[in-house]
Amino acid sequence: MIRDLHEFLSWLEKRKRLLRVKSPVSPELEITAFTDLANRHSRYASKSLLFDAVKGYDIPVATNLFGHAETLHELFKGSDFDALLAGAISGKFDIRLLGAAKMLLDSKPKVRGRRHDYVRLSSLDELPIPKVWPGDAGRYITFPLVVSRSPQGSQINVGVYRLQVYDSNTTGMHWQSQKGGAIHADEALEKGTMLNVSAAIGSDPYNMLSGIMPLPPNLNEFSFSGILRGGRSLLMENGKYPPVPANSEFILNGYVDPNEKRVEGPFGDHTGYYSLPESYHVFHIDEIYMRPGAVYASSVVGKPWHEDAVIGMFILDYLKPFIKSLNSSIRDIYLPPEGLFNSLCLVSIKKRFPGEAKKAMFSVLGLGQLSFTKIVMVFDDDIDLKDTGQVLWALSTRVEPEHDIEVIRHATSDSLDHMSAITSYGSKLLIDATKKRRDEGFPREWPDTITMPKAVMDKVNKLWVRMKH
Ligand SMILES: Cc1cc2nc3c(=O)[nH]c(=O)nc-3n(C[C@H](O)[C@H](O)[C@H](O)COP(=O)(O)O)c2cc1C
């Protein structure tokens, strides 16, 4: 079990997945340029970076912590969550399932008193916050765990939402309107109160990953990280502000006035474009704390490929069994990183009844953060969704545009999509690339796909191997 960011960095270093940059590097653009290079060299297996000598600061900066797919698999394989899922999906009893079920009941985070070794800082200017891309509106805190408590109950939400630095004690609060933190701000507006918010920068990998996971609103992310970790999360009391991980490197405490909005952006986003300036809430910071010897954690996104692609793939793999169990039609689902995880969703089904492709499309568009998806394509289960060649072949041979393409207007969309004429409100494209049946009104014979009998292929394969090429 990894107890904090420092142990995480040592863990990465032992596996030769950490590159220490000892030369002086500016937080303005140069940290991004280095991280970008690391990602360009290797997609699924890029190194994490630790910048020891950030110009103008005594605080090191870590980026690309989750850029290596093996890191995620090693951290979470054999976790209780893994066992829970396997048991729930297969219905088979596994001894680990007992432990996992106990863990689920027992995953409530432990809260202890505030630590006394934290140093109080007076300004965000003391933190090595990078300016990520040249056209960004300013410096951005890109990997904060933003914690809020529902003003209408006690439910805690944790989300990773970027914070644009406006001045020494004020930032933007870029929570999209459907996200947990924004829902708490709406509740505060209804109740006529301010919303106290805390943000932790840098923690153990389980807490950091849970902040990104699209979890149901009634599941506390710190309980979930307890399941991933295989041990309860340890939180710290935080005065009138929501509790934060006891292993936070930095803590920002403040409030959001639900009536106040300010222009946020542009910011070089994971779409590969600068997201357009929009109105978002404002985070007024009352207190800033730093753990002695703290490391500042940051994430770089931009035109694919970056660590968000590796994280997104991992989250999809983890949640796929859940998605499949919610809709038995769905055989497989794939969100290509180049489709930004929000724009393009490929689904396969084994069609048993007319219109089943539509059923799969509607369920994708009605499910949590998948509802942001702009283009949904459905294929038969003989198509490997990760094989672009097969996907293009099915699109070319199983789609009749007049019948198989629908555009749904006036739907929710990703606020980062600059193509929709109104922010967060756009259209959907549905493409049914499954083989059509008579009971779906297809008037002609559906031709057989060409395949060779296995016995013939086996025989020829053997001869082929023996031949000299
Ligand atoms: C590096 C990184 C930055 C992110 N920045 C934002 C952001 O600025 N705004 C946002 O709404 N979601 C952002 N996300 C996605 C959210 O963290 C994710 O949707 C999460 O599930 C939100 O938590 P919630 O469901 O509790 O709201 C980011 C994800 C990553 C990996």
The ligand as an SDF file (V2000), in Angstrom:
LIG
                    3D

 31 33  0  0  0  0  0  0  0  0999 V2000
   -6.3710   16.0710  -15.2920 C   0  0  0  0  0  0  0  0  0  0  0  0
   -7.8700   16.1790  -15.2500 C   0  0  0  0  0  0  0  0  0  0  0  0
   -8.4740   17.4360  -15.1980 C   0  0  0  0  0  0  0  0  0  0  0  0
   -9.8580   17.5580  -15.1490 C   0  0  0  0  0  0  0  0  0  0  0  0
  -10.4190   18.7950  -15.1300 N   0  0  0  0  0  0  0  0  0  0  0  0
  -11.7690   18.9330  -15.0610 C   0  0  0  0  0  0  0  0  0  0  0  0
  -12.3560   20.2290  -14.9970 C   0  0  0  0  0  0  0  0  0  0  0  0
  -11.6830   21.2620  -15.0450 O   0  0  0  0  0  0  0  0  0  0  0  0
  -13.7150   20.3040  -14.8940 N   0  0  0  0  0  0  0  0  0  0  0  0
  -14.5020   19.1820  -14.8400 C   0  0  0  0  0  0  0  0  0  0  0  0
  -15.7240   19.3280  -14.6990 O   0  0  0  0  0  0  0  0  0  0  0  0
  -13.9690   17.9360  -14.9310 N   0  0  0  0  0  0  0  0  0  0  0  0
  -12.6210   17.7850  -15.0160 C   0  0  0  0  0  0  0  0  0  0  0  0
  -12.0600   16.5420  -15.0760 N   0  0  0  0  0  0  0  0  0  0  0  0
  -12.9320   15.3560  -15.0590 C   0  0  0  0  0  0  0  0  0  0  0  0
  -13.4920   15.1000  -13.6660 C   0  0  0  0  0  0  0  0  0  0  0  0
  -12.4560   14.9950  -12.7210 O   0  0  0  0  0  0  0  0  0  0  0  0
  -14.3410   13.8260  -13.6530 C   0  0  0  0  0  0  0  0  0  0  0  0
  -15.4330   14.0330  -14.5110 O   0  0  0  0  0  0  0  0  0  0  0  0
  -14.8410   13.4250  -12.2850 C   0  0  0  0  0  0  0  0  0  0  0  0
  -15.6230   12.2600  -12.4100 O   0  0  0  0  0  0  0  0  0  0  0  0
  -15.6420   14.5180  -11.6270 C   0  0  0  0  0  0  0  0  0  0  0  0
  -16.0720   14.0970  -10.3710 O   0  0  0  0  0  0  0  0  0  0  0  0
  -17.6100   14.2130   -9.9440 P   0  0  0  0  0  0  0  0  0  0  0  0
  -18.3340   13.1540  -10.7510 O   0  0  0  0  0  0  0  0  0  0  0  0
  -17.6050   13.9380   -8.4760 O   0  0  0  0  0  0  0  0  0  0  0  0
  -18.0460   15.5890  -10.2700 O   0  0  0  0  0  0  0  0  0  0  0  0
  -10.6720   16.3900  -15.1410 C   0  0  0  0  0  0  0  0  0  0  0  0
  -10.0580   15.1350  -15.1920 C   0  0  0  0  0  0  0  0  0  0  0  0
   -8.6800   15.0270  -15.2650 C   0  0  0  0  0  0  0  0  0  0  0  0
   -8.0480   13.6680  -15.3620 C   0  0  0  0  0  0  0  0  0  0  0  0
  1  2  1  0
  2  3  1  0
  2 30  2  0
  3  4  2  0
  4  5  1  0
  4 28  1  0
  5  6  2  0
  6  7  1  0
  6 13  1  0
  7  8  2  0
  7  9  1  0
  9 10  1  0
 10 11  2  0
 10 12  1  0
 12 13  2  0
 13 14  1  0
 14 15  1  0
 14 28  1  0
 15 16  1  0
 16 17  1  0
 16 18  1  0
 18 19  1  0
 18 20  1  0
 20 21  1  0
 20 22  1  0
 22 23  1  0
 23 24  1  0
 24 25  2  0
 24 26  1  0
 24 27  1  0
 28 29  2  0
 29 30  1  0
 30 31  1  0
M  END
$$$$
